[in-house]
Amino acid sequence: MVEVAAVRAPRPTIRETLLRLAAASGLVVFAATLTHFLNRHPPSLLIIFGFAFVLLGSLALAIFAYDAAVAVGVLLLAAVRFQPAPTDIVFAVLMVVAFATGRFSLRRLTAGPLLLTGTFLAFNLVSMIDVTNTLRAVQFLGITIYVLIFGLWLASTVTDSSIARRITKWYVIGAVASASLSTLALVVPFPGHDVFTRIGRAEGLFKDPNVFGPFLVPAALIMLEEILTPRLLSWRRSRKVLSFLILTLGVLFSYSRAAWLNLVVGLVVMVVVFSFRRGAGRAAARAVALVLVSCIALGAVVTFTGSLSFLEQRARVQSYDSGRFGAQSEGLKWGLSHPFGIGPGQFETYAHISAHSMYARTLAEEGIPGLIALLVLMLGTLVWAGQNAILGRDTYGVGSAALLGAWCGLLLNGFFVDTLHWRHLWLLAALIWAGSARRSVAR
């Protein structure tokens, strides 16, 4: 007799099981939040039509032109004025399609990012037991789950230079277009210019200049490394230099002190990395020369536009700084008095003002264990970025010096702005994780 062996499907790994649980939880939270919100705030027909168009268009693109859908999602990262933003809809559809078709595999990642994001998420869930505003907690937690899964998905997606090139290209294009329009809107009153400068500062299609400025910084640093050591983009050097200048100009005219610090720290880190590499003298000298030329060009633009007085005023301590620091000190008390924090998104309920610090918010809302989990995740990613830079291990062409510099800048930015839900924070983390997962080291 011939025995027929039953073919069994391979059992899912612990990683895949955790991912499915997190994805299911995220979908449930998202659906519940959306249903409650629509019930309390019925949208207009125009908003319903727009949402349906973006959703169905994203689904069609994800099924029939997956790579194009990724490019569209990355490009739309430059427009996050409300939540969920169009980029969130595109990426949510992409993640569902990738999960259903087997494109989303955590086996492409090292265990570190999954373990650390899972631990941080666990403390977010535990902190839900002490919330005051349940709806706000569910909304905030839903976004946190989304950005964490987004980072893991994107890291698992970047597996070759063509994908890295597509993501980098459209991120830079979106950032340059946003910086160009916003800077131009400050000096030329074209129709609709106030959309990009609602409070007299460049903010693009973000709701806050303090988000817009830091969004441009990683793109500027990536372009700087592309100018010095071309890997991904086939653009002419003059085009790359112009893009770098436009991006730095956008950072300047965001008038965000945290963004300025972010950019300066990133540039310093890059110069230090270049100085330790082979051919260090020439690379570091070229980087410094390009930065000096950019400073001269920026100074000329500031003088020409008559923005010097406002620039000086923004560089000083602002009247609202004391209120921010006062709220953060209160957050310290809440974090110490509540073992697992006051719950996701509850800071404003208690303080009636935003935390203006990712670390202060996390301490207050997830307590000391949550803050430790976040710090280990952030510093772990810093270590991986540093290893990539030391070994010369780029992320399939995306320069490791730029990624390290941008990550250092964002870590400092987190002390002054709540960066946890910034999509470009997790885009950057994903590129670092993907680079650290590479087995081959660039020589």
Backbone torsions as a table, in degrees:
resi	resn	phi	psi	omega
1	MET	NA	144.0	-179.9
2	VAL	-101.1	120.4	179.6
3	GLU	-87.6	133.2	178.4
4	VAL	-98.3	117.2	-179.2
5	ALA	-79.3	131.0	177.8
6	ALA	-75.4	133.8	179.3
7	VAL	-91.9	115.1	-179.0
8	ARG	-98.6	138.8	175.8
9	ALA	-69.7	141.7	179.8
10	PRO	-61.6	139.5	179.1
11	ARG	-69.3	142.3	178.3
12	PRO	-65.3	143.4	178.0
13	THR	-73.8	170.6	178.3
14	ILE	-61.8	-39.2	178.3
15	ARG	-57.6	-50.8	-176.5
16	GLU	-65.2	-35.9	177.8
17	THR	-64.5	-44.5	177.9
18	LEU	-62.2	-40.2	179.5
19	LEU	-63.1	-44.0	-179.4
20	ARG	-63.4	-39.9	177.5
21	LEU	-64.2	-43.4	179.4
22	ALA	-65.6	-41.7	179.8
23	ALA	-64.5	-43.1	179.1
24	ALA	-63.6	-43.3	178.1
25	SER	-61.2	-42.8	179.5
26	GLY	-62.7	-41.5	179.3
27	LEU	-65.9	-40.6	179.2
28	VAL	-64.5	-46.4	179.1
29	VAL	-61.9	-44.0	-179.6
30	PHE	-62.5	-45.8	-178.7
31	ALA	-63.9	-43.3	-179.6
32	ALA	-64.6	-43.5	179.8
33	THR	-63.5	-46.3	-178.5
34	LEU	-63.6	-42.6	-179.9
35	THR	-62.9	-45.8	-179.8
36	HIS	-64.3	-42.1	-178.8
37	PHE	-64.4	-45.8	-179.4
38	LEU	-65.9	-30.7	178.9
39	ASN	-69.2	-38.1	-178.5
40	ARG	-85.0	-29.6	-177.8
41	HIS	-130.4	77.8	-179.5
42	PRO	-57.9	125.1	-177.1
43	PRO	-77.9	161.9	176.1
44	SER	-74.5	165.7	179.4
45	LEU	-62.4	-34.6	179.5
46	LEU	-64.0	-42.8	179.4
47	ILE	-66.8	-40.8	178.1
48	ILE	-61.3	-44.3	179.5
49	PHE	-63.2	-43.7	179.9
50	GLY	-63.6	-43.2	179.2
51	PHE	-62.1	-46.0	-179.7
52	ALA	-63.4	-39.1	-179.8
53	PHE	-63.5	-46.3	-179.9
54	VAL	-65.4	-42.1	-178.5
55	LEU	-64.7	-50.4	-178.6
56	LEU	-69.2	-36.9	177.1
57	GLY	-64.7	-39.9	177.9
58	SER	-64.9	-41.6	179.6
59	LEU	-63.3	-43.4	179.0
60	ALA	-63.6	-43.7	178.6
61	LEU	-64.0	-43.5	-177.8
62	ALA	-63.0	-33.9	-178.5
63	ILE	-80.8	-44.9	-172.4
64	PHE	-100.7	-19.8	-179.8
65	ALA	-147.6	69.7	-173.0
66	TYR	-57.4	-45.9	-178.4
67	ASP	-63.0	-38.6	178.3
68	ALA	-66.1	-36.2	178.8
69	ALA	-65.1	-39.0	176.2
70	VAL	-60.8	-44.5	179.6
71	ALA	-61.4	-42.5	179.5
72	VAL	-63.8	-43.6	179.1
73	GLY	-60.8	-43.6	179.7
74	VAL	-66.0	-42.0	178.8
75	LEU	-60.6	-39.7	-178.0
76	LEU	-74.5	-5.3	173.9
77	LEU	-59.7	-19.5	179.6
78	ALA	-79.9	2.7	-179.2
79	ALA	-134.1	88.9	178.6
80	VAL	-130.5	72.5	-179.6
81	ARG	-93.1	-25.1	177.6
82	PHE	-142.1	166.0	-176.0
83	GLN	-126.7	134.7	-0.8
84	PRO	-73.6	138.5	178.7
85	ALA	-81.9	162.4	177.3
86	PRO	-53.2	-38.1	179.3
87	THR	-63.4	-32.2	179.1
88	ASP	-67.4	-39.3	178.8
89	ILE	-64.4	-44.7	179.8
90	VAL	-61.3	-48.7	-177.2
91	PHE	-69.9	-35.1	177.8
92	ALA	-62.4	-44.3	177.6
93	VAL	-63.4	-43.2	179.7
94	LEU	-60.6	-41.9	-179.0
95	MET	-66.7	-39.3	177.9
96	VAL	-64.8	-45.7	179.0
97	VAL	-63.8	-42.6	178.9
98	ALA	-62.8	-39.1	179.3
99	PHE	-66.2	-41.9	-177.4
100	ALA	-71.4	-30.1	-175.6
101	THR	-100.6	2.8	177.6
102	GLY	82.7	10.4	178.1
103	ARG	-76.3	-20.1	-176.8
104	PHE	-97.3	102.8	-179.2
105	SER	-130.0	120.1	-179.8
106	LEU	-75.7	-8.0	178.4
107	ARG	-66.2	-17.1	178.8
108	ARG	-78.7	-8.8	-178.3
109	LEU	-107.1	160.1	170.0
110	THR	-77.3	164.8	-175.7
111	ALA	-70.9	-25.5	-174.7
112	GLY	-54.2	-58.0	-178.2
113	PRO	-57.8	-41.1	-179.6
114	LEU	-65.8	-45.1	-179.0
115	LEU	-63.1	-44.1	-176.0
116	LEU	-72.4	-41.1	177.0
117	THR	-66.6	-38.1	177.8
118	GLY	-63.8	-39.1	178.7
119	THR	-65.5	-44.7	178.6
120	PHE	-62.8	-41.5	178.9
121	LEU	-64.0	-37.7	179.9
122	ALA	-61.2	-42.2	179.4
123	PHE	-69.8	-28.7	173.6
124	ASN	-64.2	-42.3	180.0
125	LEU	-67.2	-40.9	179.6
126	VAL	-63.3	-37.4	-177.3
127	SER	-67.8	-12.6	-179.9
128	MET	-65.7	-16.8	-175.3
129	ILE	-69.0	-15.8	-173.4
130	ASP	-121.1	23.8	-175.0
131	VAL	-77.9	152.0	176.0
132	THR	-100.9	-45.2	179.0
133	ASN	-103.7	96.5	-173.8
134	THR	-64.9	-43.2	-178.3
135	LEU	-61.3	-46.0	178.6
136	ARG	-61.4	-39.4	179.8
137	ALA	-63.5	-44.1	-179.8
138	VAL	-65.2	-42.0	178.5
139	GLN	-61.9	-48.6	-177.2
140	PHE	-65.4	-43.3	179.2
141	LEU	-64.6	-37.1	178.4
142	GLY	-60.4	-41.7	178.7
143	ILE	-67.6	-39.3	178.8
144	THR	-61.4	-45.7	177.8
145	ILE	-59.8	-43.2	-178.7
146	TYR	-61.4	-48.9	-175.3
147	VAL	-67.9	-32.2	178.2
148	LEU	-68.6	-44.9	177.7
149	ILE	-65.8	-37.1	177.4
150	PHE	-58.7	-44.8	179.4
151	GLY	-62.5	-43.9	179.5
152	LEU	-66.2	-42.9	179.3
153	TRP	-61.9	-46.5	-177.8
154	LEU	-64.3	-39.4	178.7
155	ALA	-62.9	-37.5	179.1
156	SER	-74.8	-18.8	-178.4
157	THR	-81.6	-34.9	-176.2
158	VAL	-78.4	94.4	-176.3
159	THR	-123.7	-3.9	176.3
160	ASP	-155.6	172.7	-173.9
161	SER	-67.7	-29.9	-178.9
162	SER	-66.5	-40.2	178.4
163	ILE	-69.2	-44.7	178.3
164	ALA	-60.3	-39.2	179.7
165	ARG	-65.3	-42.6	-179.3
166	ARG	-63.0	-45.5	-178.9
167	ILE	-65.5	-46.4	-179.0
168	THR	-63.2	-45.7	-177.3
169	LYS	-58.8	-49.1	-174.5
170	TRP	-77.9	-27.2	172.8
171	TYR	-65.7	-46.3	179.6
172	VAL	-65.1	-42.3	179.6
173	ILE	-61.5	-45.6	178.2
174	GLY	-62.2	-40.9	-179.8
175	ALA	-67.5	-43.5	-180.0
176	VAL	-65.3	-43.5	178.9
177	ALA	-62.1	-42.9	179.7
178	SER	-65.3	-43.3	179.0
179	ALA	-65.1	-40.4	-179.4
180	SER	-63.0	-50.4	-177.5
181	LEU	-64.7	-40.6	-176.9
182	SER	-70.0	-41.4	178.2
183	THR	-66.7	-42.6	178.7
184	LEU	-63.6	-36.8	-178.7
185	ALA	-64.4	-24.3	179.2
186	LEU	-73.9	-26.9	-174.6
187	VAL	-113.6	-19.1	-179.0
188	VAL	-125.3	115.3	-177.6
189	PRO	-78.8	62.4	178.2
190	PHE	-73.1	160.0	-178.1
191	PRO	-56.5	125.9	-179.7
192	GLY	83.6	10.8	-176.6
193	HIS	-62.9	-29.5	-177.3
194	ASP	-68.9	-13.0	175.8
195	VAL	-62.8	-33.0	-176.5
196	PHE	-95.4	-9.6	-176.6
197	THR	-141.7	60.7	-173.1
198	ARG	-66.2	-28.5	-178.3
199	ILE	-119.2	25.0	177.9
200	GLY	80.8	11.7	177.6
201	ARG	-130.8	148.1	178.5
202	ALA	-65.1	126.8	179.9
203	GLU	-139.1	-0.3	178.5
204	GLY	58.4	-138.6	176.8
205	LEU	-104.6	32.0	172.9
206	PHE	-99.9	166.1	179.8
207	LYS	-89.5	-1.9	-176.0
208	ASP	-154.2	130.8	175.3
209	PRO	-58.4	-26.8	-179.9
210	ASN	-73.1	-9.2	171.6
211	VAL	-98.7	-40.3	-179.6
212	PHE	-59.7	-48.4	-178.3
213	GLY	-58.4	-53.8	178.8
214	PRO	-63.4	-25.5	176.1
215	PHE	-61.8	-32.1	-177.6
216	LEU	-80.5	-23.5	-171.9
217	VAL	-62.6	-52.1	179.0
218	PRO	-57.8	-37.5	178.5
219	ALA	-63.4	-40.9	179.3
220	ALA	-64.4	-42.2	-178.9
221	LEU	-69.3	-38.1	176.3
222	ILE	-62.4	-40.7	178.7
223	MET	-66.4	-36.9	178.8
224	LEU	-61.8	-44.8	179.3
225	GLU	-69.4	-31.5	176.1
226	GLU	-65.9	-34.1	178.2
227	ILE	-67.3	-42.5	-175.6
228	LEU	-78.9	-41.1	179.8
229	THR	-135.4	84.8	-177.4
230	PRO	-60.4	130.8	178.0
231	ARG	-133.5	-47.5	-169.6
232	LEU	-100.7	-51.7	-170.2
233	LEU	-92.0	133.6	-179.6
234	SER	-89.8	14.5	-179.7
235	TRP	-65.7	155.9	173.7
236	ARG	-66.5	151.9	-178.3
237	ARG	-60.4	-37.3	179.4
238	SER	-61.1	-37.0	178.6
239	ARG	-68.9	-38.3	177.9
240	LYS	-66.7	-42.4	178.8
241	VAL	-62.9	-43.1	178.8
242	LEU	-62.2	-41.2	178.3
243	SER	-62.5	-42.3	178.7
244	PHE	-61.8	-42.9	-179.9
245	LEU	-65.3	-42.1	179.6
246	ILE	-63.2	-41.0	-179.5
247	LEU	-65.9	-43.9	178.9
248	THR	-66.9	-33.5	176.6
249	LEU	-65.0	-40.5	177.4
250	GLY	-62.8	-40.8	176.9
251	VAL	-62.0	-43.4	-178.8
252	LEU	-61.0	-47.4	-174.6
253	PHE	-82.9	0.0	167.7
254	SER	-72.6	-17.0	-179.7
255	TYR	52.1	36.0	177.8
256	SER	-102.6	115.7	-178.4
257	ARG	-63.3	-36.7	178.3
258	ALA	-65.8	-37.0	178.2
259	ALA	-67.5	-39.1	176.8
260	TRP	-61.1	-46.4	178.6
261	LEU	-61.6	-41.7	178.4
262	ASN	-55.4	-48.8	-178.1
263	LEU	-66.9	-45.0	-178.5
264	VAL	-61.4	-45.6	179.5
265	VAL	-61.8	-43.5	179.1
266	GLY	-60.7	-42.8	179.7
267	LEU	-66.0	-41.8	179.5
268	VAL	-63.1	-44.8	179.4
269	VAL	-61.1	-41.5	179.9
270	MET	-63.5	-43.9	179.4
271	VAL	-62.3	-41.0	178.2
272	VAL	-62.4	-44.3	179.3
273	VAL	-61.9	-44.9	179.7
274	PHE	-61.3	-35.6	-176.4
275	SER	-68.2	-17.6	-179.8
276	PHE	-101.4	-0.3	-178.3
277	ARG	-93.4	168.6	177.6
278	ARG	-61.5	136.3	-175.0
279	GLY	69.1	33.1	-170.5
280	ALA	-59.5	-44.8	-175.2
281	GLY	-56.2	-48.9	-177.8
282	ARG	-66.0	-45.9	-177.3
283	ALA	-63.4	-45.8	-179.7
284	ALA	-65.1	-40.2	179.9
285	ALA	-64.3	-40.9	179.0
286	ARG	-65.6	-38.9	179.2
287	ALA	-64.9	-45.7	179.6
288	VAL	-63.2	-42.0	179.8
289	ALA	-61.8	-42.9	-179.9
290	LEU	-65.5	-38.8	178.2
291	VAL	-65.8	-40.8	179.0
292	LEU	-65.1	-42.7	177.2
293	VAL	-61.3	-40.3	178.7
294	SER	-63.4	-41.1	178.6
295	CYS	-62.0	-41.1	178.3
296	ILE	-64.1	-43.2	179.9
297	ALA	-64.9	-41.6	178.7
298	LEU	-64.7	-40.6	177.8
299	GLY	-61.0	-40.6	178.4
300	ALA	-63.7	-41.7	179.8
301	VAL	-65.9	-42.0	179.3
302	VAL	-61.4	-44.2	179.0
303	THR	-64.0	-43.6	-177.6
304	PHE	-64.8	-38.2	-177.2
305	THR	-87.3	-4.0	179.6
306	GLY	67.6	33.2	-175.8
307	SER	-97.6	4.4	-172.8
308	LEU	-63.3	-41.9	-177.3
309	SER	-64.9	-42.3	179.4
310	PHE	-67.3	-35.9	178.2
311	LEU	-63.0	-42.8	178.3
312	GLU	-65.4	-38.8	179.8
313	GLN	-64.7	-40.0	-179.5
314	ARG	-70.2	-25.3	-178.7
315	ALA	-74.8	-14.2	-178.9
316	ARG	-85.3	169.5	173.6
317	VAL	-66.5	132.4	-177.1
318	GLN	-94.7	157.8	-176.6
319	SER	-63.6	-30.4	-177.0
320	TYR	-84.2	-3.2	-179.2
321	ASP	-63.2	-37.8	-178.7
322	SER	-64.2	-37.3	177.1
323	GLY	-64.1	-40.2	178.3
324	ARG	-62.8	-48.5	-177.7
325	PHE	-67.0	-32.9	177.3
326	GLY	-65.1	-42.2	178.2
327	ALA	-64.6	-38.3	179.8
328	GLN	-66.9	-36.3	177.4
329	SER	-67.0	-35.4	175.2
330	GLU	-66.0	-38.1	177.4
331	GLY	-60.3	-34.5	176.4
332	LEU	-61.8	-41.0	179.5
333	LYS	-65.4	-42.1	-179.8
334	TRP	-65.5	-38.3	-180.0
335	GLY	-65.8	-32.9	-179.8
336	LEU	-81.7	-29.6	-178.1
337	SER	-86.6	-20.0	177.5
338	HIS	-114.0	110.3	-174.5
339	PRO	-53.1	-39.0	180.0
340	PHE	-115.4	22.0	174.4
341	GLY	84.4	174.6	-177.6
342	ILE	-91.0	-4.3	175.5
343	GLY	108.9	155.3	-177.2
344	PRO	-59.7	133.1	174.7
345	GLY	71.2	11.9	-175.6
346	GLN	-90.5	-6.0	-175.2
347	PHE	-57.5	-46.9	-178.1
348	GLU	-66.1	-31.4	178.4
349	THR	-63.7	-36.6	-179.4
350	TYR	-84.9	-43.0	-171.4
351	ALA	-98.8	-18.2	-176.7
352	HIS	60.3	24.1	175.2
353	ILE	-155.2	149.2	-179.2
354	SER	-67.9	156.0	-176.6
355	ALA	-68.8	-33.8	-176.8
356	HIS	55.0	31.3	174.7
357	SER	-167.3	123.2	178.3
358	MET	-62.0	-38.7	-176.3
359	TYR	-73.0	-40.4	178.0
360	ALA	-65.7	-41.1	178.3
361	ARG	-62.6	-45.8	-177.9
362	THR	-64.1	-41.4	178.1
363	LEU	-61.0	-44.7	-178.7
364	ALA	-68.7	-41.4	-170.6
365	GLU	-89.8	-30.7	179.7
366	GLU	-117.1	2.6	177.5
367	GLY	72.2	-174.0	-178.7
368	ILE	-62.0	-42.2	178.0
369	PRO	-60.5	-40.5	178.8
370	GLY	-66.0	-40.0	178.4
371	LEU	-64.2	-42.2	178.6
372	ILE	-61.2	-43.0	179.7
373	ALA	-62.0	-42.6	178.9
374	LEU	-65.3	-44.5	-179.1
375	LEU	-62.3	-40.8	178.6
376	VAL	-64.5	-39.7	177.4
377	LEU	-63.4	-47.0	-178.2
378	MET	-67.0	-45.6	-178.3
379	LEU	-73.0	-33.0	174.5
380	GLY	-61.5	-43.1	176.7
381	THR	-64.1	-36.0	175.9
382	LEU	-62.1	-43.0	178.5
383	VAL	-61.9	-44.3	179.2
384	TRP	-64.6	-38.6	177.4
385	ALA	-64.8	-40.0	177.8
386	GLY	-65.3	-40.8	177.2
387	GLN	-62.0	-43.0	178.7
388	ASN	-60.1	-42.6	-178.7
389	ALA	-68.6	-41.2	-179.4
390	ILE	-65.6	-40.8	-178.7
391	LEU	-82.1	-6.5	-176.1
392	GLY	69.5	29.7	-176.0
393	ARG	-96.2	96.7	178.9
394	ASP	-77.9	165.6	177.6
395	THR	-91.8	79.1	179.5
396	TYR	52.4	38.7	177.0
397	GLY	113.9	-24.8	177.4
398	VAL	-75.2	120.7	-172.3
399	GLY	-58.7	131.1	-179.3
400	SER	-72.2	-27.9	177.0
401	ALA	-66.5	-41.6	178.6
402	ALA	-65.1	-41.8	-179.6
403	LEU	-65.9	-40.5	177.7
404	LEU	-64.8	-47.0	-179.9
405	GLY	-61.3	-43.1	-179.7
406	ALA	-65.6	-38.9	-179.7
407	TRP	-67.9	-40.6	176.8
408	CYS	-60.6	-42.8	178.8
409	GLY	-62.7	-42.2	-179.9
410	LEU	-68.4	-34.7	177.5
411	LEU	-62.0	-42.3	176.9
412	LEU	-69.8	-37.8	178.5
413	ASN	-57.4	-32.7	-178.1
414	GLY	-65.0	-16.7	176.8
415	PHE	-75.4	-22.0	-173.1
416	PHE	-115.9	-15.7	-179.9
417	VAL	-139.0	146.6	177.2
418	ASP	-79.4	102.4	-172.0
419	THR	-100.2	1.5	-171.1
420	LEU	-57.3	-39.0	-175.7
421	HIS	-97.9	12.3	176.3
422	TRP	-70.9	122.7	-179.6
423	ARG	-63.6	-36.7	-178.3
424	HIS	-72.8	-19.7	172.6
425	LEU	-62.5	-45.6	-177.3
426	TRP	-79.9	-24.7	170.5
427	LEU	-62.1	-46.1	180.0
428	LEU	-64.9	-44.3	177.9
429	ALA	-59.4	-40.9	-179.3
430	ALA	-62.4	-40.8	179.3
431	LEU	-66.0	-37.1	177.5
432	ILE	-67.4	-45.0	179.1
433	TRP	-62.1	-41.6	179.2
434	ALA	-64.2	-38.0	177.7
435	GLY	-66.3	-40.4	-179.0
436	SER	-70.7	-20.6	179.6
437	ALA	-82.8	-9.4	179.5
438	ARG	-68.7	139.3	178.3
439	ARG	-88.4	-30.7	-178.0
440	SER	-92.3	140.7	180.0
441	VAL	-107.8	129.9	179.1
442	ALA	-66.4	137.4	-178.9
443	ARG	-103.8	NA	NA
